[in-house]
Amino acid sequence: MVRLLRPLGRAVTYTRLLHLFIATVWPAMWLFIQEAWWTWPVAALALAPVGLVPAMRTVEGLQARLLLTGHRHDSESMDIVVAPSVSWADLGRLVVWLETRLLLGYATAMVTVQLLISSVDLVASAFGRDVDEGVLVLLDGHRWWHILLAPLSLAALALTVVGSGRLVTAIALRLLGPSPTERLAALEERTEQLLERTRIARELHDSIGHALTVAVVQAGAARAAGDPAFTDRALDAIEETGRAALEDLERVLGILRESERPASARPTLADADRLLESARASGAKVDAEFTGPLDTVPGPVSREGYRILQESLTNVLRHAGAVPVRVRVGVTREALVLKVRNPLAADIPGPGRGSGLRGIRERAALLGGSARTGPDQGDWQVHVELPVG
């Protein structure tokens, strides 16, 4: 019993009824002025050209979201679209929606009013009062048991209110919902958002991992050296690297907090000097050489190249320590070639181990390039080629 009465305690049940009644206001006012049987058919015909206005889908969508589903106007729900119509199919569905809403609203209004009046008449008749013609035309005289029929009339009223609301909501989801093209566009947008968040997570891993690696290496070297001057330099390197990592962290968190905010101002290979200086400050002997027009590299390629170089240097410091590192970055008309080589360490990561190496290969693959990582002639190498065409 409680389950059956539960819908009557929800606000959306009555906002749905209000939504239906709103559709009948202007035809009812017209009927009040011009009492004629043709009022409602003419009103239905007048709605057809209204539905051909693209902006009407926005108006109807906003009403339906608020009154039928309880969603705010700025909700990201795609159950009901609030964008203007963009195709003839959208316009046709909107016309059908307007006509259906008017017809269903008229029928619901008539039935609910009649059931409410009948309930009152049944109670009045049970107490011997005369009532206007209504449902009691089927009953003769004044009988006490008429009051027993009042709950049945109220139950039918409640069923009509709940049922009509659910019916109009189902119709709205069908006629005001997204078209196949809009569903595909929404799916593509969602996919782009997920890819962007994956990329952000990878960037955060690279940036924070690099900073922590530099800090650990510098702290260990300073303790082992026991030289105040070296300790000062190590602290300076830790401070600089930590500050850069904090900037990256703040930017990434800002993007996550504001999903529509563009991922701008990310470092590119033009900012590679700070990576090289950070690695040198950690004890690595970095021999770097950049050839070709680096400023002509497309933004996405240059940004991913920066992260690949960052992860490569982080792996050198983490697994090999303060060893000589050779960095070669060359730009041709077809590709950006990035090479990082260092002497092999005892702890050699396997080809499938470590999220850093996997991230390098994934970054290269997403840009249509290639990446090779592993031992090569006594060295550990990272060889990446990214197309720039």
N, C-alpha and C positions, 0 to 999 in steps of 0.2 A: 504493500500500500504506500509506504514511504517513497519507494522508487517511482511509483506512478505520479506522486504529487511533487517530486523533486523539481521537474521543469517549471512548475508554477512559482517556485522561489527564486528563479534566476531572472536577472534584469533583462537578459537578451531575449527572453520570451516575449516581453512586452515591447521592447524596441523593434522587434520584428513585426509585431502587430501594428505599431506606429508607422513603420516603413510601408506597410500595405495601405494603411489609411491615408497616408500622404498622397499616394497616387490617385486617390478618388476625390481629393478636395476640390480641385477646379472643375471636374465634371459635375460634382454635386452642387456647387454654387451655380453653375450654368443651369442645372435642372431646377434649382429653386427659382431662378428668374424665368426660364422658359420651360414650363411643364409640358413635355411632349415625349413620346416614346422613342423618337429618333435621336434624342440627346446623346445617349451613350454610344450608339454606332458612329455618330459623327465625331464624337470625342476620340474614339478609337482610330478613325481614319485620319484625324488631325495629328495623331502622334507619329504616323509613318514618316513624314518629311522631317520631323524633329530628330528622329533616330538617324537620319542621314548626315547630321552635323557631327564631325569627328570629335569635337570637344565634349559632346554629350556623354561619351563613354567615361570621361574623367569625372563628370558630375555624378553620374549614376554609380560609378565605381566607388567614389568617396562615400556616398550615402550607404551603399551596400556594405562596405568595410566597417563603417561605424555602427550601423544599426543591425545588420544581419550577423556579423561575425564578432563584433566587439573590438576590432582592431583599430588602432589609431590611424589617422590619415597619412602619417609618415612611416607607417609600418613597412618592412621589407617583404612582407608576405606576398607571394605570387598567386594566392588562391583567387583573388579578384584583382584585375588590372585597373589601374587608375590613369593609364596613358591614353591619349586620344587614339581614335581608330586610324589604322594605317592601310587598310585593305577593304575591298568590297565585302569580303566575308565578315570582317569585324562590324561593318555598318549593318549588314543583314542580321547578324546576331543581336545587335543592339535594338533594331526595330522589333524583332521578335520578343526581346526582353521587355520593352516598353508596353507592347500590346498584352503580353502575358501578365505583367504586373498589374495593369489596369483591370483586366478581367478577373484575376484572382483577388485583387483588392476589393472590387465591387461585390463579388460573391461572398467573401469573408465578412465584409461590413454588413451585408444583408442578413447573413445567417447569425452572426453574433448579436446583432440588435434584436432580431426576432426571438432568439433563445433567451436573451436577457429579459425581454418584455414578457415572454411566456412564463418564466420563472416567477416573476412578480405577480402575473395574473393568476397563476395556480395557487399561490399563497393567499391572495385576496379572495379568490373564489371559495377557498376552504373556510374563510371566516364570514361567508355570506354576502360579500360585496359584489356589486355588478362590475363587470369589466368589459372593455371593448372587444370586438371580434378579433380573434387570434387563434391560438391553438385550441382554445376552449370551444370553438364551433363544433369540434368533434365530441365534446362532452356536454351533457345536458344538466342544467340546474346547478345548484351549489352543493357540493359534497365535501365532507370533511377529509375524505381520502385524497382529494386533489393535492393536498400539501405533500403527500408522499411522492408525487410525481415531480415536485420541484427539484429535488436532488438530481433526478435523472436529467432534467433540463440543464441544470448547472454543470453536470458532468459532460453533457454534450457540448456545452459552451467552452469548458476547459479543453476538451479534445479538439474543438475547432481552432481555438487560439494556438495551442501547441502544434497541431498538425499543419495548419496553414503556414506558420512560421518556419517550420522545418522544410515544408515544400518549397516556399519561395527562396529559402537559402540554397537548397539543392539546385533549383533552376538558375539562381544567380551564379553559382559556381560553374555551371555548365555554359551559360551564355555570356557572362562577364569575365570568365576565366581567360587565361592566356591562350593565344593561338599556338599551333605547332611551331611557327617561326619564333614567337616570343619565348616559348619554352626552351627552344634550342639556344636562343641568345642568352637566356638566363643561365642555362647550363654551362655555356662557354664562359660567361662572366664568373660563375662560381669556380670553374676549373682554373681560370686565371688567378683568382684570389688564393686558391689553395697552392698553386705553383709559386705565387709571390711569397706566401708565408713559408713555404719550404725553402725558398731561396734566402729569405731573411734568417731562418734558423741556421742555415749553412753559413751565412755571413757572420752571424753571432758566434758560431762555433770557431770559425777561423780567427776572428778578431780577438775574442777573449782567450782562446787557446794560445795564440801567439803571445799575447801580453803575459799570461801566466807562465809560459815557458821561459820567456826572457827574464821575468822576475825571479824564477827559481834558479836559473843558470847564473844570473848575476849575484844573487844572494849566496849561493854555494861558492862561487869563485871568490867573492869578497871575504868570506869566512876563511877559505883556504889560504888566501894570499897574506892576510894579516898586515896589509899595507894601508894606512889611512888614506893616502891619495887614491889608491885603486878603489877603496871602499866608497869614497866620494863620487868617483866616476860611475861606479856601479849604481849608487843611489840615484844619480842623475838620470841614468838610462832607465831605471825602473820607474822613476817619476814620469819621464816623457812617454814611455810606452803605456803606462797605466792611464795617463791623461788621454791619450789617443783612443785607448780601449773604452774609456768612459764616454767619450764623444760618440763613438760607434754605438755603444749600448743605449745612450740617450736617444740617438736618432732612430734606432730599431724599435725601441719601446714606443716612441712617438708614432711610428708607422702602424704598430700594432694597435695603439689606442685609437687612431684615426684611420679607419680602413680605406677612406677615400683620399687620403693624403698621398701625393706622389712620392715615390722613393727617389728623391733627388739628392744632389750634393754628395754622392758616394765617391770614394777615392778611385782614381784611375791610375794607369801606368805612369802618368805624368807625376804622380805623387810617390813613385817607387823609392825615391831617395830616403824617405823616412824609414822604410822597411830595411834598406841596406844599412843605414846608420844604426838602427836598432840591433841588427845582427852583428855588426862590427863591435858595438858597445858590449855585446855579450861574449866577445872573445873570438868570434869567427873571422877568418881572414877572407873577406869577400872581394872577389875580382869580378867587377861588373862591366858589361859592354852593351851599349844600346846602339843599334844601327837602323837606318831607314827613317822615313817620315812618321814618327810616333804620333804626332798631332793629327794625322789623317785617319787614324784607326777609329772605327765607329765606337760610340759610347758604350754599348753593351759589351763589345769585345774587349775594350780597354778595361772596363770595370771587372769583368771576369778574369782577365789576365792578371790584374792586380791581386785578386783573391787567390789565384793559383800560385803566384809568386810568394804571397804571404804564407800560404800553407806549406809550400816547399821549404822555405827558410825555417818555419816552425819545426818541421820534421827533422831538418838538419840539427838544430839546436837540441831537440828532444832526444834524438837517437844517437847522434854522433858527437855532439858537444862542440867545443871550440876547435873546429877543423877548417882547412882551406875550402872555400866554396867558389865555384865558377858559375857566374850568371851571364847568360847570353840572351838578349832579346833583339830579334830582327824583324823588320817589317818589309814585306815585298808587296807587289801589286795584288797578289792572290791571298796571302796568309800572314798571320802573326805567328812567329816561331819563338817559343820560349824554352830555354834549356837551363837546367840547374844540375850541377854535378858536384859530388863531394866524396871523399874516401869512405869506403865501406866501414861500418861499425860492427861490433860483435852482435848487437841486437838488430837483426835485419827483419823488418816487417814483411810478411808474405804478401803475394800479389792481391789477395782478397781481404786482408786484415786492415783494420783501422778505418774510421769514418773519414779521416782526412784524405787519404789516397782515393777512397771511393768518391769523395766530393770532387776531387780534381777531375776524375774521369767523367763524372756526371756533368760538371760544368762544361767540359769540352764537348760532350755528346749533345747537350742542349743547343749549342751553337753550331752544330754540324761539323765539329772538328774531331780531333783524335788526341789521345794521351797515352804515353807509355811510361810506366814507372817500374823500376827494378834494377838489379845489378847489371853492370855493363863494363867489362874490361877493368875490373878491380875497383870501380867506383859505383856509387849509387846515383842513378840519373832520373830526372823528370824531364820528359821531352813532350811538349804540347804544341800542336798546330791548330790555329783557329782561323777559319776563313774570314776575310775582310771585304770580299766582293759583295 
